[in-house]
Amino acid sequence: MTKPFTPNELVRYIYQEMSEVEQELFVQALHSDNSLMQEYVEMLSTIEQMEQIQLQPSEKVVQAIKKRAQSTGLERV
């Protein structure tokens, strides 16, 4: 019987934070458990999508920061 793996262990595997023994057991579980494999593939896809996100402040926020900096003299720093 194979050990059930948690989402935290999936993350540990993806980011190579498992020992060699844990990795071997995890790979065996991936090959024998279709639901685990599906969860693994979905997590990889999610991570890939998150890495493509570029966060930028709105123009309104940038202008508010600049205005505040000008009023306090911080724009010269």
Secondary structure, DSSP 4 states (H G I P E B T S, - for coil): -PPP--HHHHHHHHTT-S-HHHHHHHHHHHHH-HHHHHHHHHHHHHHHHHHH------HHHHHHHHHHHHHHTGGG-
